[in-house]
Amino acid sequence: MADPRQLLTVSDADLDDLRARLRGTRWAKPWPVDAWEAGTDGDELRRLVDYWASAYDWRKHEAAINALPSRFADVGDTSVYYLRFDAERDGALPLLLANGWPSSFLELTGLADRLSAPSRYGGSPEDAFTVIVPALPGFGLSPQRPALGGTPLTHDIWHRLMHDVLGFERYGVHGSDIGAGECSRLAQAYPEAVAGVHLLDVADPPSFDPAGLTGEERAYLEAEKVWFDAERGYSHQQQTRPLTLAQGLSDSPSGLLAWILEKYRAWSDSGGDVSTRFDDDFLLTQASLYWFTNTISTSFRPYFERNHGLSPRVERVDVPTAVAVFPADLGGRLPRSWVERTHNLTRYTAMPRGGHFAAHEEPGLLSDDITAFFHTLA
């Protein structure tokens, strides 16, 4: 894959190499612990590695990825890979969808299809959007930006893609996790172009007076601290010494799978059984996309850049904002008042189920909320 402007074309040699590495996995010595108590469950990982090495059909999924409505665009010196789902009606609002980590553009394809062609799912064509799904720089088929913290930044690239390349004078945005942060920066920087921003997460305000916190906000921050202490080791590593970790995950497919599999289980509304939300082929296609594009290393860059002050802070987003809170997402339940400290919140939805990967876990709930929000802005 020397040319990043090409779609996925994995050679037989690269596929054989992956399978050989999987079959030759050197397994870590087990501990006397229960299942997922100290990290990824060894038995579940062995089962998936065996399937990945033998029966998993990459060629089928490669063909499905290449059949997506893929496009490439040049924004300055930066190449962007994106999907374009045209609305089933004329005059529809353009909508950008942005993923987080360890996700990919693939997780958003079902949501994009629902939003662009709602009649396929029992909705009205009048509710359709033209949906653009860019891959984050350094994720999948989008190359990383040339310089750490250099311009253009990700949100600038996306505005130029939507406005300058695609010709959309006004558009909406939706994002989760890393993508939510970029969407907030996009709305903050280009309020004249962004009709509204729909988020699954917001960053903490740059500053606040602890004495002025509400009881709900204090409970939220306490829950966040409990979650940070128990679960956020991955983030600390990725934002402080990411390249040390990246070498191991770029060389070992079983290590790569272990790193992201734990997150799909812990961050989803799976009740501890990852298979209730993600089938084996979905998980292995995500891992394969990281593996064959060799982008797990570059997917860590947003963590490092944010930690080193190379990403602008979200100070204030004045465009209309909606937040959908899924109960099994990371940390505590985000309070309405906490969002209002940095965003012009006009819609707040507490979802009945779903987690961090809501676009895949609950695409119906999410698409309905996105549609309802942007209808209020028409």
N, C-alpha and C positions, 0 to 999 in steps of 0.2 A: 504494500500500500504506500508506495513512494509518493504518489501524487494525491494530496488531500482533496483535490477536486473530483476524484473518481468515487463512485459509489462502492459499496463493499464488494470486493473481489478477492476472496481469500484463496490463496493457492493451495493445491493439494499438499505441498510440502509443509506449509504452515499449519494446516489442519492435522497432518500426521504428527508434526512436532508437538502440538497441543496434546494429542491423545497419548503420545509417548511420555510426556511429562506427567500427565495424570496417572498413567499406569505405573510410573516409577516414583510416585509420591513417597517421601520419607515421612512417616507419621510421627507426630509428637507423642511422647510418652503420656499415657492417660494418668489422671489424678483420681483419688478416691472421693469423687464428688458426684452429685446427681445431675445428669443431663446438662442443661444450660447454666448451671450454677456459677461456673467460673469462665464462661465464654461459650463459643460455638460448640454444640454437642458433637462429639467425635463420631458417634454412630450415624447420625444424620448426615454429617459431612462425608463420611465414607460412602454412604449410599448414593449421594448425589454425584460424587466424583466418579464412582463406578459407572453410573448412568451416562455422565458426560463423556467418559472415555470410550463407551461402547455403543449404546443404543440411541443417544441423543442425535437428532438429524439436523446438523447445522445448515446444510444446504437448503433445506425447506425454509428455515427462518431467514437465511440470507436472501433467498428469492422474495420472501414476503417484505423484508426491509427495502429491497431494491424496487419493489412494486409500489411503494408509498409515493405520494406526490412530492418528490424531492426536488430541491432547487439549490443552487449556489449563487452567492452574490459577493461582489467585491465592495467593501466599505473602506475606502482609503487603501492602506496596505494590508488590510485584514480580510480574510475569506470567511464567509459565514455559510454554514449549511442550515437549511430550514425546510420545513414542510409547508405546503399551501393547500388548504382545503377551501375551495370556493363555495360560497353560500348557494343554497338552492333557490334563492330569489335575488333579484337585482336590488341594488341600493342598500345592502346590508352593512352594518357597522363592522369594520375590521377589528379583530381581537387577537392580541398576542398572548400566547400561553407559555409560561416559563417553568421549567422543572427545577428540582433541587438535587441534593446528594443523598444517597448514591444512585439517584434516579438517572433517567435519560429521556430523550425525546420520545422513545418508544412508549413510555408510560402514559403519554398524553394523546396517543393516536385515537383511542376509543372515545375520550372526551371530545377531541376535536371533531370527530365524525358526528357525534351527537349534536354538537353546537352548530355545525355547518349544514347538517341535513336532519333537522329534528323530526321531519315526517316519517323517517325510518323507525322512529322510536315512539310513535304515537303522538307527536307534537305537531305544531303548525309550522308550515314553511315561513310564515311571517316572523317567526322567532329566530330565524337563521342568522349566523354570523359568517363572515369570511375569516377563517382562522389561520394564523401564522404561528408555527411552532419552531423557533430557532433553537439549535443546540447551543448550550453555553460554550463560550470559548474554552477549548481544551477538553471538551466532552465529546466522545464519539467522533463524528466526521467534521466538527468545527475545530480548526487548529487553534492553539493557544495564542493569546495576544503577544506581540513581539517583546514587550518590556514589562517588567514588574511595575505596576502602578502607572505605566505610561499611557498616554492618550493615543487613540480614543479608549475610554473605559467601556465596560460592557454595556451599560445603559445608553451611552452615546452611540455605540454601534447599533443597538437595536432601534433607537430613534431614527438614525440615518437609514437603516434598512426599511423601516415602515414608511417614513416620510419621503426620503430622497430617492430610494431605489424603487419602492413599490407605489409611491405616489399617493399615499393616504394622508390627507390633510388632518384628519382627526380619527382617533382609534382608542380602543379600550385595551386594558392589560389585566392579566391574571397571573399570579405566581404563588409558589410554595417554597419554603425553606430559602435556599440561596436565591432562587428565582423571585421570591417575594421581596427580598431586599433590593434586587435589581429593578423590580417593577416600582417600588417606592422611590428609588433614586430617579427613575425615568419620569415618574409623575412630578417629582419635586423639581427636576431640571427643565421639563418641557410641559408646563401646565396648559399652555395654549393648544397643544396637540393631543393631550391625553384626556379623553372624555370621562374616564373613571378608572379606578383601580380596585380589583377584587383580590383579596389576599387570604392565605391560610395562616399567616404568621406576620408579626411585626417586630422590629428590633426595639430594644429598650430605649427610652428617651435619653438623649445625651447627658442630662442631669435632672435631678429631682430632689425635693426636700423630703427626707424620710418622715419628718413630723407631719407632713401633709398627705400621707398615704391613707387611703380608705382601708377598712378592714378587709375587703375583698382583695385589694391590691397587696396588702401584707401577706395574706394567705397564699396568693399567687407566687410572690417572691420566695416565700418559705418552701413551697412545693417545688419551685424551680431549683432552689439550692439542694434539696434532697435529691432531685433528679441529676443535677450536675455532679454531685458527689458519687452517685452510683453508676452513672451511665456516660459521662462526658470525657472519659479518658481518650477516646478516639479523636475528639475535636482538639484536645490539648496537643496531642502528637501531630495532627495534621496542620496545626497553626504554628507550631514551634520548630519541629524537626521533620517535616514531611518527606524530604528526600531519603532519609534513612529508612523510613517505612516503605517508601515507594519502590526502592530497589528490590526488596523481598517480594512484594506483591506483583511486581512486573516480571519476576523470574519464576514465580511459583503459582500456577493456576489454582491449585488447591488452597494456597494461602489467600489469594485474591477472593476466591469464593467464600472462604471462612470469614473474611473481613466484612463482606457486604451481606452475607446470609444472616449473620447475627442481627444486623440492623433491620432487615425485612421482617424478621420475627418480632424483635423487641419494639419496633416503632409502629407496627400495624395493629389493627383490631383483631388479632388472631387468637387471643386467649391462650397464647403459648404454643399453638400448633400452626406453624407457618403455612402448611398446606391448605388451611381453611381460607386463605386469602390469595395465595400464589401457587400455581402448579409448577411442577419441576421444569417444564420447558420455558416458562416465563423467567424463572430465576436464572436458568442457565443461559438464556439468550441475553439477559442483562450482563451476566459475567462474561459471556463470549464477546459482546460488543466492546467492553472494556479491554478484554484480552487482545483481540485482533487489531484494534486501533491503537493499542498500547497507551491508553489515556488515563489509567488510574493515577499516575503521577501528576499529570496536569490538572486532573479534577480536584486535587488538593489545593491548588493555587488560591482560590477565593478565601480559604481559611487563613492562609499565610498572609495574604495581602490585607485582609481585614485586621488581623492581629497586629500588623506592623504599620497601621495607619495609612495604607496605600489605597484604601477605598473611602470615598466620602461618606460622612455620617448622614443619616436621615434626620434632618432637623425638623422640617415641617412640610407635610403634604396637604395642600389646600384643595386639590381636586376631590370630588366625591369618592368616598372609600367605603367598600364593603369588606367585612371579615366573616369568614365561616370557620367556626371552631369545632374540630372533630375530637371526640372524647379521648381517643387513644393516641393522639399526637404527642409530641415530646413535651415533657414537663407538666406544669399546671395548666388549668383552664384559663386562657387569656381573658381578662376582664374587659368589658366595654370601656371603662374609664381609662384603663391603661393605654388602649389604642387611641383614645381621644387626646392624649397628651401630645401625640405627634401627627395625627391624621384627622382629616375632616370626615369623621365617621357618620355615614348616613344609613347604613344597614349592618346589623349584627345578627348572625344566625348561630345558635347552638345546635349542632347536628346530633341526631340520636345514636349514631354509630359511625365507625370509620376511624382511620388513623392518619399517619404521616403521608401515606401514599394514596391519598383520597381519590385522585384521578383514576387510579386503577381499582381501588377497593370499592368506592361508591360513586361511579361516574354519573349515575342518575341523580342522586342528591346534589352533587356538585354542579352539574349542568343546569339543573332547575334553579339553583340559587344564583348562578352567574346570569342566567337569562332574566330572572326576576329583577335583579339589581340593575342591569343595563336598560331594562324597560322603563325604569323610573327616571332615566336620564334622557329618554327620547324626546 
